[in-house]
């Protein structure tokens, strides 16, 4: 099973970055509707393991989707505030419609403290893709989405600090 890892350097303290991840289902559609138009809970609530929610894509993702994959439904597998780590499993939509060779996809976010004013977001994606091109395309899309979310989050932090 292919496992990929990438890091995004973020010029905010790790507590701030983790705070954004804890509130991402609230913040994503509020501050980045062009990427993530809405979040809908199907089971559970908030950051509880077992909760299931859908992320509906916004206008900036039209090029990455078709009419059947303009959302992805996730299940929270683990959510550990102490370790600043969360694991999500994709249940439907997203990569499954776009990349036919992928039938299982999980990813974890881990916030790593670099120093008092910098952190890293470690993203680990695990999937069962058989087609290397599908896997590369899905990973590139995951990186693009996370970088867009971080950029929006940082601009929001700058606005709040003024």
Phi and psi in degrees as GROMACS dihedral restraints (atoms count N, CA, C in turn):
[ dihedral_restraints ]
;  ai    aj    ak    al  type     phi  dphi    fc
    3     4     5     6     1   -67.0    20    10
    4     5     6     7     1   133.3    20    10
    6     7     8     9     1  -124.0    20    10
    7     8     9    10     1   131.1    20    10
    9    10    11    12     1  -125.6    20    10
   10    11    12    13     1   148.6    20    10
   12    13    14    15     1  -135.1    20    10
   13    14    15    16     1   139.1    20    10
   15    16    17    18     1  -144.4    20    10
   16    17    18    19     1   159.3    20    10
   18    19    20    21     1  -122.9    20    10
   19    20    21    22     1   145.2    20    10
   21    22    23    24     1  -121.7    20    10
   22    23    24    25     1   119.7    20    10
   24    25    26    27     1   -77.8    20    10
   25    26    27    28     1   134.8    20    10
   27    28    29    30     1  -131.2    20    10
   28    29    30    31     1   130.5    20    10
   30    31    32    33     1   -87.8    20    10
   31    32    33    34     1    52.1    20    10
   33    34    35    36     1  -140.8    20    10
   34    35    36    37     1   156.5    20    10
   36    37    38    39     1   -60.9    20    10
   37    38    39    40     1   153.1    20    10
   39    40    41    42     1   -61.1    20    10
   40    41    42    43     1   -33.5    20    10
   42    43    44    45     1   -63.4    20    10
   43    44    45    46     1   -37.5    20    10
   45    46    47    48     1   -68.6    20    10
   46    47    48    49     1   -43.1    20    10
   48    49    50    51     1   -63.6    20    10
   49    50    51    52     1   -44.0    20    10
   51    52    53    54     1   -62.4    20    10
   52    53    54    55     1   -39.2    20    10
   54    55    56    57     1   -58.4    20    10
   55    56    57    58     1   -37.6    20    10
   57    58    59    60     1   -68.6    20    10
   58    59    60    61     1   -38.9    20    10
   60    61    62    63     1   -66.9    20    10
   61    62    63    64     1   -39.5    20    10
   63    64    65    66     1   -60.8    20    10
   64    65    66    67     1   -30.3    20    10
   66    67    68    69     1  -110.5    20    10
   67    68    69    70     1    16.7    20    10
   69    70    71    72     1   -61.8    20    10
   70    71    72    73     1   -34.5    20    10
   72    73    74    75     1   -67.7    20    10
   73    74    75    76     1   -24.1    20    10
   75    76    77    78     1   -85.1    20    10
   76    77    78    79     1   -43.9    20    10
   78    79    80    81     1   -78.7    20    10
   79    80    81    82     1   -34.9    20    10
   81    82    83    84     1   -56.8    20    10
   82    83    84    85     1   -54.5    20    10
   84    85    86    87     1   -71.8    20    10
   85    86    87    88     1   -23.8    20    10
   87    88    89    90     1   -73.5    20    10
   88    89    90    91     1   -44.8    20    10
   90    91    92    93     1  -105.4    20    10
   91    92    93    94     1    -9.6    20    10
   93    94    95    96     1  -139.8    20    10
   94    95    96    97     1    52.4    20    10
   96    97    98    99     1   -64.5    20    10
   97    98    99   100     1   -22.7    20    10
   99   100   101   102     1   -69.6    20    10
  100   101   102   103     1   -19.5    20    10
  102   103   104   105     1  -103.4    20    10
  103   104   105   106     1   -43.3    20    10
  105   106   107   108     1  -131.5    20    10
  106   107   108   109     1   101.0    20    10
  108   109   110   111     1   -75.0    20    10
  109   110   111   112     1   -33.4    20    10
  111   112   113   114     1  -163.0    20    10
  112   113   114   115     1   162.1    20    10
  114   115   116   117     1  -125.9    20    10
  115   116   117   118     1   133.6    20    10
  117   118   119   120     1  -129.6    20    10
  118   119   120   121     1   122.8    20    10
  120   121   122   123     1   -85.1    20    10
  121   122   123   124     1   135.8    20    10
  123   124   125   126     1  -106.9    20    10
  124   125   126   127     1   -36.1    20    10
  126   127   128   129     1  -142.8    20    10
  127   128   129   130     1   145.9    20    10
  129   130   131   132     1    69.3    20    10
  130   131   132   133     1  -164.3    20    10
  132   133   134   135     1  -159.1    20    10
  133   134   135   136     1   154.6    20    10
  135   136   137   138     1    54.8    20    10
  136   137   138   139     1  -141.1    20    10
  138   139   140   141     1  -101.4    20    10
  139   140   141   142     1    39.6    20    10
  141   142   143   144     1   -92.4    20    10
  142   143   144   145     1   131.5    20    10
  144   145   146   147     1   -54.3    20    10
  145   146   147   148     1   138.5    20    10
  147   148   149   150     1    96.5    20    10
  148   149   150   151     1   -17.4    20    10
  150   151   152   153     1   -65.6    20    10
  151   152   153   154     1   144.1    20    10
  153   154   155   156     1  -125.7    20    10
  154   155   156   157     1   130.2    20    10
  156   157   158   159     1  -145.1    20    10
  157   158   159   160     1   158.0    20    10
  159   160   161   162     1  -111.6    20    10
  160   161   162   163     1   138.3    20    10
  162   163   164   165     1  -105.3    20    10
  163   164   165   166     1   119.7    20    10
  165   166   167   168     1   -97.2    20    10
  166   167   168   169     1   128.9    20    10
  168   169   170   171     1   -76.4    20    10
  169   170   171   172     1   149.6    20    10
  171   172   173   174     1   -96.4    20    10
  172   173   174   175     1  -170.7    20    10
  174   175   176   177     1   -57.5    20    10
  175   176   177   178     1   -37.0    20    10
  177   178   179   180     1   -66.5    20    10
  178   179   180   181     1   -12.7    20    10
  180   181   182   183     1  -105.5    20    10
  181   182   183   184     1     6.9    20    10
  183   184   185   186     1   -57.3    20    10
  184   185   186   187     1   -36.3    20    10
  186   187   188   189     1   -70.2    20    10
  187   188   189   190     1   -19.2    20    10
  189   190   191   192     1   -98.6    20    10
  190   191   192   193     1    -1.1    20    10
  192   193   194   195     1  -129.0    20    10
  193   194   195   196     1   168.3    20    10
  195   196   197   198     1  -123.3    20    10
  196   197   198   199     1  -175.3    20    10
  198   199   200   201     1   -64.5    20    10
  199   200   201   202     1   -20.0    20    10
  201   202   203   204     1   -97.7    20    10
  202   203   204   205     1    -6.8    20    10
  204   205   206   207     1  -128.3    20    10
  205   206   207   208     1    35.8    20    10
  207   208   209   210     1   -86.5    20    10
  208   209   210   211     1    22.3    20    10
  210   211   212   213     1  -154.0    20    10
  211   212   213   214     1   166.2    20    10
  213   214   215   216     1  -140.8    20    10
  214   215   216   217     1   135.4    20    10
  216   217   218   219     1  -102.2    20    10
  217   218   219   220     1   128.1    20    10
  219   220   221   222     1  -117.6    20    10
  220   221   222   223     1   152.4    20    10
  222   223   224   225     1  -118.5    20    10
  223   224   225   226     1   132.2    20    10
  225   226   227   228     1   -79.4    20    10
  226   227   228   229     1   117.0    20    10
  228   229   230   231     1   -85.6    20    10
  229   230   231   232     1   -52.8    20    10
  231   232   233   234     1  -137.2    20    10
  232   233   234   235     1   150.9    20    10
  234   235   236   237     1  -144.6    20    10
  235   236   237   238     1   108.2    20    10
  237   238   239   240     1  -120.1    20    10
  238   239   240   241     1    97.9    20    10
  240   241   242   243     1   -65.1    20    10
  241   242   243   244     1   -34.6    20    10
  243   244   245   246     1   -64.4    20    10
  244   245   246   247     1   -43.3    20    10
  246   247   248   249     1   -88.5    20    10
  247   248   249   250     1    -5.3    20    10
  249   250   251   252     1    54.0    20    10
  250   251   252   253     1    57.7    20    10
  252   253   254   255     1  -142.4    20    10
  253   254   255   256     1   142.2    20    10
  255   256   257   258     1  -141.6    20    10
  256   257   258   259     1   141.6    20    10
  258   259   260   261     1  -121.3    20    10
  259   260   261   262     1   128.3    20    10
  261   262   263   264     1  -119.6    20    10
  262   263   264   265     1   143.4    20    10
  264   265   266   267     1  -115.3    20    10
  265   266   267   268     1   127.5    20    10
  267   268   269   270     1   -75.0    20    10
  268   269   270   271     1   132.7    20    10
  270   271   272   273     1  -103.8    20    10
  271   272   273   274     1   -37.2    20    10
  273   274   275   276     1  -162.8    20    10
  274   275   276   277     1   168.4    20    10
  276   277   278   279     1    78.1    20    10
  277   278   279   280     1  -160.9    20    10
  279   280   281   282     1    45.9    20    10
  280   281   282   283     1  -124.8    20    10
  282   283   284   285     1   -59.0    20    10
  283   284   285   286     1   -32.2    20    10
  285   286   287   288     1   -63.3    20    10
  286   287   288   289     1   -35.4    20    10
  288   289   290   291     1   -82.4    20    10
  289   290   291   292     1   -35.5    20    10
  291   292   293   294     1   -77.7    20    10
  292   293   294   295     1   -35.0    20    10
  294   295   296   297     1  -126.7    20    10
  295   296   297   298     1    97.0    20    10
  297   298   299   300     1   -60.2    20    10
  298   299   300   301     1   -22.0    20    10
  300   301   302   303     1   -82.1    20    10
  301   302   303   304     1    -7.7    20    10
  303   304   305   306     1   -98.4    20    10
  304   305   306   307     1   123.7    20    10
  306   307   308   309     1  -120.6    20    10
  307   308   309   310     1   -12.3    20    10
  309   310   311   312     1  -141.7    20    10
  310   311   312   313     1   134.6    20    10
  312   313   314   315     1  -147.4    20    10
  313   314   315   316     1   123.4    20    10
  315   316   317   318     1  -128.1    20    10
  316   317   318   319     1   152.2    20    10
  318   319   320   321     1  -145.4    20    10
  319   320   321   322     1   151.6    20    10
  321   322   323   324     1  -122.9    20    10
  322   323   324   325     1   146.9    20    10
  324   325   326   327     1  -113.1    20    10
  325   326   327   328     1   131.4    20    10
  327   328   329   330     1  -131.4    20    10
  328   329   330   331     1   124.9    20    10
  330   331   332   333     1   -91.9    20    10
  331   332   333   334     1   125.0    20    10
  333   334   335   336     1  -116.3    20    10
  334   335   336   337     1   125.8    20    10
  336   337   338   339     1   -76.8    20    10
  337   338   339   340     1   129.0    20    10
  339   340   341   342     1   -97.0    20    10
  340   341   342   343     1   -53.5    20    10
  342   343   344   345     1  -155.7    20    10
  343   344   345   346     1  -168.4    20    10
  345   346   347   348     1   -62.0    20    10
  346   347   348   349     1   -23.0    20    10
  348   349   350   351     1  -124.0    20    10
  349   350   351   352     1     7.5    20    10
  351   352   353   354     1  -137.5    20    10
  352   353   354   355     1   149.3    20    10
  354   355   356   357     1  -146.8    20    10
  355   356   357   358     1   172.2    20    10
  357   358   359   360     1  -127.4    20    10
  358   359   360   361     1   141.7    20    10
  360   361   362   363     1  -101.8    20    10
  361   362   363   364     1   115.1    20    10
  363   364   365   366     1   -93.6    20    10
  364   365   366   367     1   126.7    20    10
  366   367   368   369     1  -118.5    20    10
  367   368   369   370     1   125.4    20    10
  369   370   371   372     1  -118.5    20    10
  370   371   372   373     1   120.4    20    10
  372   373   374   375     1  -110.0    20    10
  373   374   375   376     1   130.1    20    10
  375   376   377   378     1  -124.4    20    10
  376   377   378   379     1   128.7    20    10
  378   379   380   381     1  -148.5    20    10
  379   380   381   382     1   172.6    20    10
  381   382   383   384     1  -109.8    20    10
  382   383   384   385     1    20.8    20    10
  384   385   386   387     1   -57.7    20    10
  385   386   387   388     1   139.4    20    10
  387   388   389   390     1  -102.8    20    10
  388   389   390   391     1   -21.8    20    10
  390   391   392   393     1  -100.6    20    10
  391   392   393   394     1   116.6    20    10
  393   394   395   396     1   -60.4    20    10
  394   395   396   397     1   -35.9    20    10
  396   397   398   399     1   -65.0    20    10
  397   398   399   400     1   -41.9    20    10
  399   400   401   402     1   -60.7    20    10
  400   401   402   403     1   -44.8    20    10
  402   403   404   405     1   -63.6    20    10
  403   404   405   406     1   -45.6    20    10
  405   406   407   408     1   -61.4    20    10
  406   407   408   409     1   -42.9    20    10
  408   409   410   411     1   -65.8    20    10
  409   410   411   412     1   -42.7    20    10
  411   412   413   414     1   -65.0    20    10
  412   413   414   415     1   -41.8    20    10
  414   415   416   417     1   -65.2    20    10
  415   416   417   418     1   -41.8    20    10
  417   418   419   420     1   -61.3    20    10
  418   419   420   421     1   -40.4    20    10
  420   421   422   423     1   -66.0    20    10
  421   422   423   424     1   -41.3    20    10
  423   424   425   426     1   -60.8    20    10
  424   425   426   427     1   -43.0    20    10
  426   427   428   429     1   -63.8    20    10
  427   428   429   430     1   -42.8    20    10
  429   430   431   432     1   -61.5    20    10
  430   431   432   433     1   -44.8    20    10
  432   433   434   435     1   -63.2    20    10
  433   434   435   436     1   -44.4    20    10
  435   436   437   438     1   -66.8    20    10
  436   437   438   439     1   -40.1    20    10
  438   439   440   441     1   -66.5    20    10
  439   440   441   442     1   -37.7    20    10
  441   442   443   444     1   -63.6    20    10
  442   443   444   445     1   -44.6    20    10
  444   445   446   447     1   -62.7    20    10
  445   446   447   448     1   -44.4    20    10
  447   448   449   450     1   -63.0    20    10
  448   449   450   451     1   -42.5    20    10
  450   451   452   453     1   -60.5    20    10
  451   452   453   454     1   -45.4    20    10
  453   454   455   456     1   -63.7    20    10
  454   455   456   457     1   -43.8    20    10
  456   457   458   459     1   -59.7    20    10
  457   458   459   460     1   -44.9    20    10
  459   460   461   462     1   -63.1    20    10
  460   461   462   463     1   -39.2    20    10
  462   463   464   465     1   -66.0    20    10
  463   464   465   466     1   -34.5    20    10
  465   466   467   468     1   -66.1    20    10
  466   467   468   469     1   -42.3    20    10
  468   469   470   471     1   -61.4    20    10
  469   470   471   472     1   -42.9    20    10
  471   472   473   474     1   -61.5    20    10
  472   473   474   475     1   -42.7    20    10
  474   475   476   477     1   -62.4    20    10
  475   476   477   478     1   -42.9    20    10
  477   478   479   480     1   -67.2    20    10
  478   479   480   481     1   -28.8    20    10
  480   481   482   483     1   -82.3    20    10
  481   482   483   484     1    -8.2    20    10
